[in-house]
Amino acid sequence: MNLLNVSKNLSLMKNRLHTLCLACFILTTVSCLLSETSYSQSLIIGNDKTRFEAGLNIGPSFFLGDLGGHKGKGTTFIKDVNLPITQLMVGAFITYYPNQWLGFRAALNYGKLEGEDQLITTKGENELYRKQRNLDFRTNLAEGYIATEIYPLAWLNRNNEDYKPRFSPYGVLGVGVFHFNPQGSLTDSSGKTTWYYLRPLHTEGEGFPEYPDRKEYALTQVNIPIGFGVKYYVSDRVNLSLEVLYRHTFTDYIDDVSTTYIDPSLFYKYLSPQNAAIAVQISDKEYSPVSPGLSRLAPNPPGTQRGDPNQNDAYFTTFVKFAIRLGPVYKSRYDENVASRMRCPHRF
């Protein structure tokens, strides 16, 4: 009986020891996880040299294309921006900084673009034709891009560990894709305006055999974002930026206007009767120069200039950006070393 009791006691002690070891293992694992959550600086959240930032941006978007503009000959960029039809673009981004002077950004934005010939102020002959052309468009636009950020002053001070300015200028260069789908308007005799998607109407004969050089344009295109900005560090955790970002595109059809007028009879040849009737009206809305506001009695002859095929469309934004640094922020090298010592080991 004594031997039996001894055996039972040993078995009980062995089970308790296993339970105790298991409890210690679980406790140690939980402690490590909590410590890792509080102090770890893995590649996911960055460290003193490498970091991630995530944020939001919002600001006006401006179209640069064939429609709209100001007095004089049509040009590009600031001169032909029509402020009354300024649209809004919003988005989100995340940026990885392997060091203080270089960043790699991924961003998604959504907004609108718009253009309208009637906004042109007529002061002479150079802009009169564009005013009388009387075309308009609008489109929703979604884009995604990746880009590199370069901080030149930080690069010049890359060997100075004490260089932590409040303001930091930077440049941006990247590549992206965007999706658009232009609409044009028709206003009936009662004053009611209806918007129609323009690509299915082939307003310049895109895709028609008579115009083999005019391919049907894709609604998803590549762009090149290029710009500059200045970042202000509110704190080690939060920063604000003001950024101007121009998008160079490889299409002239964001506004559905590029080359010349076509023979309107071709619309009835290739489109349904309903779409053909709309295409005839919406492709040529030029009003009479003699009686402004009245439509022309005859359409523009085929081959008459409708747009400028020598300059692709573009757009740009002016963003206010709000970003938050992810992961821990250490006030000093001492704090970083203390946090490093408190991590759980990767191997037991």
C-alpha positions in Angstrom: 0.0 0.0 0.0 2.8 2.4 0.8 4.4 1.8 -2.6 1.1 2.3 -4.2 0.6 5.6 -2.4 4.1 6.7 -3.3 3.5 5.9 -7.0 0.2 7.8 -6.9 1.9 10.8 -5.3 4.7 10.8 -7.8 2.1 10.6 -10.7 0.1 13.5 -9.1 3.3 15.6 -8.7 4.2 14.9 -12.3 0.8 16.0 -13.6 1.0 19.2 -11.4 4.5 19.9 -12.8 3.3 19.5 -16.3 0.4 21.9 -15.5 2.7 24.4 -13.9 5.1 24.3 -16.9 2.2 24.8 -19.3 0.9 27.7 -17.2 4.4 29.3 -17.2 4.7 28.8 -20.9 1.3 30.5 -21.6 2.1 33.3 -19.2 5.5 33.9 -20.8 4.0 33.9 -24.3 1.3 36.4 -23.3 3.9 38.6 -21.7 6.0 38.5 -24.8 3.0 39.4 -27.0 2.0 42.3 -24.7 5.6 43.5 -24.6 5.9 43.2 -28.4 2.7 45.2 -28.8 4.0 47.9 -26.6 7.6 48.2 -27.5 8.4 46.3 -30.7 9.7 48.1 -33.8 9.3 45.5 -36.5 9.2 46.3 -40.2 5.4 46.6 -39.9 5.5 49.7 -37.8 9.0 51.1 -38.2 11.8 52.2 -35.9 14.0 55.2 -35.3 15.4 55.0 -38.8 12.6 53.4 -40.7 8.9 54.3 -40.3 5.5 54.2 -41.8 3.0 57.0 -42.0 -0.7 56.8 -43.0 -3.0 59.7 -43.7 -5.8 61.5 -45.6 -5.7 64.3 -48.2 -8.3 66.7 -49.5 -8.2 69.6 -52.0 -9.4 71.1 -55.2 -8.8 69.4 -58.6 -8.4 71.3 -61.9 -8.8 70.1 -65.5 -6.3 71.1 -68.2 -7.6 70.1 -71.7 -9.4 71.3 -74.8 -12.5 72.7 -73.1 -12.8 75.9 -71.2 -10.0 78.3 -70.6 -9.6 82.1 -70.6 -9.1 84.9 -73.1 -6.4 84.6 -75.8 -5.0 81.5 -77.3 -5.5 78.3 -75.3 -2.4 77.3 -73.3 -1.6 74.7 -70.6 -1.5 74.8 -66.8 -2.4 77.8 -64.6 -3.5 80.3 -67.3 -6.5 78.3 -68.5 -7.8 77.1 -65.2 -11.5 77.9 -64.7 -12.1 78.4 -61.0 -15.9 78.4 -61.1 -16.0 74.7 -62.0 -13.3 73.7 -59.5 -14.0 70.2 -58.2 -12.9 68.3 -55.0 -10.7 65.3 -54.7 -10.2 63.2 -51.5 -8.0 60.3 -50.8 -5.8 58.2 -48.5 -2.2 57.2 -48.5 0.5 55.2 -46.7 4.2 56.0 -47.0 7.2 54.0 -46.0 10.4 55.9 -45.1 13.6 53.8 -45.0 15.4 57.0 -43.9 14.8 60.7 -43.3 15.2 61.9 -46.9 13.4 59.2 -48.9 9.9 57.9 -49.0 7.8 55.4 -51.0 4.1 56.3 -51.2 1.0 54.4 -52.2 -2.2 56.4 -52.6 -5.8 56.2 -53.7 -7.9 59.3 -54.7 -11.4 60.0 -55.9 -12.8 63.2 -57.3 -14.3 65.0 -60.3 -13.2 67.0 -63.3 -15.2 69.4 -65.4 -14.7 71.7 -68.4 -17.0 74.2 -70.1 -16.5 76.5 -73.1 -19.2 78.9 -72.0 -17.0 80.0 -69.1 -14.5 81.6 -71.5 -14.5 85.4 -71.3 -14.4 86.8 -74.9 -12.0 89.7 -75.3 -10.9 89.2 -78.9 -10.7 86.7 -81.8 -8.3 84.1 -80.4 -10.7 82.7 -77.9 -14.0 83.4 -79.9 -13.9 80.0 -81.7 -13.6 78.1 -78.5 -16.4 80.1 -76.9 -18.7 79.4 -79.8 -17.9 75.7 -79.9 -20.1 75.5 -76.8 -19.0 72.1 -75.6 -18.9 70.9 -72.0 -18.0 67.7 -70.1 -17.9 66.3 -66.6 -16.5 63.1 -65.2 -15.9 61.2 -62.0 -12.3 60.2 -61.6 -10.7 57.5 -59.5 -6.9 57.0 -59.4 -4.2 55.0 -57.6 -0.5 55.5 -57.8 2.8 54.8 -56.3 5.4 57.5 -56.0 8.8 58.4 -54.5 9.3 61.3 -52.2 12.6 63.1 -52.1 13.6 65.5 -49.3 16.6 67.4 -50.6 17.5 69.3 -47.4 17.3 66.1 -45.4 19.6 64.4 -47.9 22.1 67.2 -47.5 21.9 66.7 -43.7 21.7 62.9 -43.8 24.8 62.6 -41.5 23.5 65.0 -38.9 21.5 63.0 -36.3 20.3 66.2 -34.7 18.7 67.5 -38.0 14.9 67.6 -37.2 13.4 70.6 -38.9 9.7 71.7 -38.5 9.4 72.4 -42.2 10.7 70.1 -44.9 10.2 70.7 -48.7 10.0 67.7 -51.0 9.5 66.5 -54.5 7.2 63.7 -55.8 7.5 61.5 -58.9 5.5 58.3 -59.6 3.3 56.3 -61.9 -0.4 55.5 -61.6 -3.6 54.5 -63.2 -6.9 56.5 -63.4 -10.4 55.7 -64.5 -12.8 58.3 -66.0 -16.0 58.3 -68.0 -16.9 61.6 -69.6 -20.5 63.0 -70.0 -21.7 65.9 -72.1 -25.0 67.8 -71.8 -27.9 68.8 -74.0 -30.5 71.4 -72.9 -33.9 71.2 -74.5 -36.3 74.1 -75.3 -37.8 74.1 -71.8 -34.4 74.6 -70.2 -34.0 71.0 -68.9 -30.4 69.7 -69.1 -29.7 66.0 -69.6 -26.2 64.5 -69.3 -25.1 61.6 -71.6 -22.1 59.4 -71.5 -19.9 60.4 -74.5 -17.7 57.4 -75.2 -20.6 55.2 -76.6 -21.6 58.1 -78.9 -18.2 58.1 -80.8 -18.4 61.9 -81.2 -15.3 62.1 -83.3 -15.7 58.8 -85.1 -13.5 56.8 -82.7 -13.6 53.2 -83.9 -15.3 53.9 -87.2 -13.6 52.4 -90.3 -13.6 55.8 -92.0 -11.2 57.0 -89.3 -8.6 54.1 -88.8 -6.3 56.5 -86.9 -8.9 57.2 -84.2 -9.1 54.2 -81.9 -11.8 53.9 -79.4 -10.2 55.3 -76.2 -9.9 53.3 -73.0 -11.6 54.6 -69.9 -8.7 53.4 -67.7 -5.3 55.0 -68.5 -1.8 55.5 -67.1 -0.7 58.8 -65.7 2.6 60.2 -64.3 2.2 62.1 -61.0 4.8 64.8 -60.5 4.8 67.6 -58.0 6.2 69.2 -54.9 5.2 70.1 -51.4 6.2 71.2 -48.0 5.7 69.2 -44.8 5.2 70.6 -41.3 5.9 68.4 -38.3 3.3 69.3 -35.7 4.9 66.7 -33.4 6.9 63.5 -33.7 3.7 61.7 -34.3 1.6 64.1 -36.5 2.5 66.2 -39.6 0.7 68.3 -42.2 1.6 68.9 -45.8 0.6 71.2 -48.6 1.2 69.5 -52.0 0.7 70.4 -55.7 0.5 67.3 -57.8 0.3 67.4 -61.6 -0.8 64.3 -63.6 0.7 63.9 -67.1 -1.6 61.6 -69.1 -1.3 59.8 -72.4 -4.8 60.4 -73.6 -6.5 63.5 -75.2 -10.0 62.2 -74.5 -10.7 62.9 -70.8 -13.1 65.6 -72.1 -14.0 63.6 -75.3 -12.5 66.3 -77.5 -9.4 65.9 -79.5 -9.4 66.3 -83.3 -12.0 67.3 -85.9 -15.8 67.1 -86.6 -17.0 64.1 -88.7 -19.8 63.6 -91.2 -22.9 63.3 -89.0 -24.4 60.7 -91.3 -21.9 58.2 -89.9 -23.6 58.2 -86.6 -26.7 56.8 -88.2 -24.6 54.2 -90.0 -23.0 52.7 -86.9 -25.2 53.7 -83.9 -28.7 53.0 -82.9 -31.2 55.6 -84.1 -31.6 56.9 -80.6 -27.9 57.2 -79.9 -27.3 58.6 -83.4 -29.7 61.5 -82.8 -28.0 62.3 -79.5 -24.5 62.1 -81.1 -25.5 64.5 -83.9 -26.6 67.1 -81.4 -24.0 66.7 -78.7 -20.9 66.4 -81.0 -21.6 69.8 -82.6 -23.3 72.4 -80.4 -21.6 75.4 -81.9 -23.8 78.5 -81.9 -24.0 81.2 -84.5 -21.4 84.0 -84.1 -24.0 86.4 -85.6 -26.7 85.5 -83.1 -25.1 84.2 -79.9 -27.2 81.6 -78.2 -28.7 80.3 -81.4 -27.6 77.0 -82.9 -26.1 76.9 -86.3 -28.4 76.0 -89.2 -25.8 73.7 -90.7 -23.3 71.5 -88.9 -19.5 72.0 -89.2 -18.1 70.5 -92.4 -16.2 67.2 -91.8 -12.6 67.9 -91.0 -13.2 71.3 -89.3 -11.1 71.6 -86.1 -12.9 70.5 -83.0 -9.9 70.1 -80.6 -6.1 70.1 -80.4 -4.6 66.7 -81.0 -1.1 67.9 -80.3 -1.6 68.3 -76.5 -2.9 65.6 -74.3 -5.2 66.3 -71.4 -3.9 66.7 -67.9 -5.2 67.6 -64.4 -3.7 68.6 -61.1 -4.6 68.9 -57.5 -3.6 71.0 -54.5 -3.8 68.8 -51.4 -3.8 69.4 -47.7 -2.5 66.2 -46.2 -2.8 64.9 -42.7 -0.5 62.1 -41.6 0.1 60.1 -38.5 3.3 58.1 -37.8 2.6 54.5 -37.0 4.3 52.6 -34.2 6.2 53.9 -31.2 7.9 57.3 -31.2 11.0 57.6 -29.0 12.0 60.9 -27.5 15.7 59.9 -27.2 18.1 57.1 -28.0 18.0 56.1 -24.4 14.3 55.4 -24.6 14.8 53.3 -27.7 17.5 51.2 -26.0 15.3 50.7 -22.9 12.4 49.5 -25.1 14.8 47.2 -27.0 15.9 45.5 -23.7 12.3 45.0 -22.7 11.4 43.0 -25.8 10.9 39.3 -25.5 13.6 37.2 -27.2 12.8 35.7 -30.6 14.3 32.3 -29.4 14.0 30.6 -26.1 
